[in-house]
């Protein structure tokens, strides 16, 4: 059994020749989980980012793992993006099964997606963020909030400023995108997330290296050494005097 983010199938998307040529060394791995309510466009968002293509019809709740090598700011990365089934609220809590929990624990970063045409998907933002922090205690996993379907203004239920305010309150970066019409903003959202992961890995790597070394013995307490030295001198003086 796999303890990371299990998926029904794995899709390795074709890598352009220029990007393959750039990959002289082993690319750095970044693992991203995309979460949100059903029907908000999670799969379309992932495929749009990785292929620049938009395909309007997907099997819902596919839960696939997509992988591809991508060059970002001159560096080659092995990106793994885990699509996840949509969830609902049960009472005041998310209905998260163990599969989804494993995906979140596995990820280096999270994208929370909601649709501006679905107010209930917007209401899930705070619940998702709280659940992510619960599964990553003490670890500030980067999180980006993405509002999708920005082109459907005639049926919108969530104002753009509301999504921005919620993301700011949660301490997350916010992007409003139209997966069907605009690749640039989709790329910017994932690009920002990857850069945040790189910063986290740069900070944590030296700490891990230090912790893996055999700890050096503690230096002796100088005050204690002075005290012992004085005691030894006093004893020697008393011995000489008694003779």
C-alpha positions in Angstrom: 0.0 0.0 0.0 1.2 3.5 -0.8 1.3 6.0 2.0 1.6 9.1 -0.2 -1.2 10.3 -2.4 -2.8 7.3 -4.0 -4.3 7.8 -7.4 -6.4 5.7 -9.7 -3.9 6.1 -12.5 -0.7 8.1 -13.3 -0.4 10.3 -16.3 3.1 11.2 -17.5 2.5 14.2 -19.8 4.9 14.6 -22.7 7.9 16.8 -22.1 9.0 19.2 -24.9 12.5 18.5 -26.4 13.9 21.8 -25.2 12.9 21.0 -21.6 14.4 17.5 -21.9 17.6 18.9 -23.2 17.8 21.3 -20.2 17.5 18.4 -17.7 21.2 17.5 -17.5 21.0 16.8 -13.8 18.3 15.2 -11.7 15.4 17.7 -11.5 14.1 18.8 -8.1 10.8 17.1 -7.2 7.8 19.2 -6.2 4.6 17.5 -5.1 1.3 19.5 -5.3 -2.2 18.4 -4.3 -5.2 20.2 -5.7 -8.3 20.2 -3.5 -11.8 21.7 -3.6 -15.5 21.0 -4.0 -16.9 18.9 -6.8 -17.3 20.6 -10.2 -15.0 23.6 -9.5 -12.6 22.6 -12.3 -9.7 21.0 -10.5 -8.8 18.5 -13.2 -9.1 21.2 -16.0 -6.9 23.5 -13.9 -4.2 20.8 -13.6 -4.2 19.8 -17.2 -4.2 23.4 -18.3 -1.1 24.1 -16.2 0.8 21.1 -17.4 -0.2 21.1 -21.1 -1.5 24.6 -21.8 -4.5 22.9 -23.3 -8.1 23.2 -22.1 -10.4 20.2 -22.3 -13.9 21.0 -21.1 -15.2 17.5 -20.3 -13.6 15.3 -17.6 -14.6 12.4 -15.5 -15.4 13.8 -12.1 -13.5 12.7 -9.0 -10.9 11.0 -11.1 -8.2 11.4 -8.5 -5.3 11.0 -11.0 -1.6 11.8 -10.4 -0.1 13.8 -13.2 3.7 14.2 -13.7 5.8 16.2 -16.0 9.1 18.0 -16.1 8.8 21.8 -16.4 11.4 24.6 -16.5 10.7 27.5 -14.1 13.1 30.4 -14.0 15.8 28.5 -15.7 15.6 25.5 -13.4 14.2 22.1 -14.4 11.6 20.6 -11.9 9.8 17.3 -11.8 6.3 18.4 -11.0 3.8 15.8 -9.6 0.2 17.1 -9.3 -2.4 15.0 -7.4 -5.9 15.6 -8.5 -8.4 14.8 -5.7 -12.1 14.0 -5.5 -14.4 16.8 -4.5 -15.7 17.0 -0.9 -18.7 18.4 0.9 -19.3 19.7 4.4 -20.9 17.4 6.9 -22.1 19.4 9.9 -19.3 21.8 10.5 -16.5 19.5 9.3 -15.2 18.4 5.9 -16.0 14.9 4.7 -12.4 13.9 4.0 -11.7 10.2 3.5 -8.3 8.7 4.2 -7.3 8.8 0.6 -7.7 12.6 0.5 -5.9 12.9 3.9 -2.9 10.9 2.5 -2.8 13.2 -0.6 -2.6 16.3 1.6 0.1 14.8 3.9 2.1 13.7 0.8 2.1 17.1 -0.8 4.8 19.8 -0.5 2.1 22.4 -1.4 -1.6 22.7 -1.8 -4.0 24.5 -4.2 -7.5 25.1 -2.9 -9.9 25.7 -5.8 -13.4 27.2 -5.7 -15.7 28.4 -8.4 -17.1 32.0 -8.5 -20.4 30.3 -9.7 -20.7 28.1 -6.6 -21.0 29.9 -3.2 -20.8 26.6 -1.3 -17.4 25.9 -2.8 -16.3 29.3 -1.5 -17.5 28.4 2.0 -15.2 25.4 2.0 -12.0 27.5 1.9 -11.7 28.0 5.7 -12.5 24.4 6.4 -9.9 23.2 3.9 -7.2 25.5 5.2 -7.9 24.4 8.8 -7.8 20.7 7.8 -4.5 21.2 5.9 -2.8 22.8 8.9 -4.1 20.0 11.1 -2.5 17.4 8.8 0.8 19.4 8.6 1.4 20.4 12.3 4.3 22.8 12.7 5.0 22.7 9.0 4.0 25.8 7.0 3.1 24.1 3.7 2.5 26.8 1.1 -1.2 27.1 0.1 -2.6 29.0 -2.9 -6.3 29.9 -3.3 -7.6 29.8 -6.9 -11.0 31.2 -7.9 -12.0 29.5 -11.1 -14.5 30.3 -13.9 -13.8 34.0 -13.9 -15.3 34.2 -17.4 -18.8 33.2 -16.1 -19.6 36.7 -14.7 -23.3 36.4 -15.7 -23.9 33.5 -13.2 -21.3 34.4 -10.5 -22.2 33.9 -6.8 -18.9 35.1 -5.3 -17.5 38.6 -5.8 -13.7 38.7 -6.6 -12.9 40.8 -3.5 -14.5 38.2 -1.2 -12.2 35.5 -2.5 -9.2 37.9 -2.0 -10.3 38.9 1.5 -10.7 35.3 2.5 -7.3 34.3 1.1 -5.7 37.2 2.9 -7.3 36.3 6.2 -6.0 32.7 5.8 -2.5 34.0 4.9 -2.6 32.6 1.3 -1.8 34.0 -2.1 -5.0 34.5 -4.3 -5.5 34.1 -8.0 -8.7 34.5 -10.0 -8.5 32.6 -13.2 -10.5 31.3 -16.2 -9.1 27.9 -17.0 -11.0 27.9 -20.3 -9.7 31.3 -21.5 -6.5 32.3 -19.8 -3.4 30.1 -19.4 -1.2 32.9 -18.0 -2.9 33.3 -14.7 -3.1 29.5 -14.2 0.6 29.3 -14.8 1.3 32.2 -12.4 -0.6 30.5 -9.6 1.4 27.3 -9.8 4.6 29.2 -10.5 4.2 31.2 -7.3 3.5 28.0 -5.4 6.6 26.3 -6.8 8.8 29.2 -5.8 7.3 29.1 -2.2 8.2 25.4 -2.0 11.7 26.1 -3.1 12.1 28.7 -0.4 10.8 26.2 2.2 13.1 23.5 1.0 16.1 25.9 1.1 15.3 26.8 4.7 14.7 23.3 5.9 17.6 21.5 4.2 20.4 23.0 6.4 18.4 22.2 9.5 17.9 18.6 8.4 21.6 18.3 7.6 22.6 19.6 11.0 20.2 17.3 12.8 21.5 14.3 10.9 25.1 14.9 12.2 26.3 13.2 15.4 25.9 15.9 18.1 29.1 17.3 19.5 29.7 16.9 23.2 28.8 19.8 25.2 31.6 22.2 26.1 32.5 22.1 29.8 31.0 24.8 31.9 33.9 27.3 32.5 32.5 28.5 35.9 32.4 24.9 37.1 36.0 24.4 35.9 37.1 27.5 37.8 35.3 26.3 40.9 37.0 22.9 40.8 40.4 24.5 40.2 40.0 26.7 43.2 38.9 23.8 45.4 42.0 21.8 44.2 44.3 24.8 45.1 42.7 25.2 48.5 43.2 21.6 49.3 46.8 21.8 48.2 47.4 24.8 50.4 45.9 23.1 53.4 48.1 20.1 52.9 51.3 22.2 52.7 50.3 24.2 55.9 49.6 21.1 57.9 53.1 19.7 57.1 
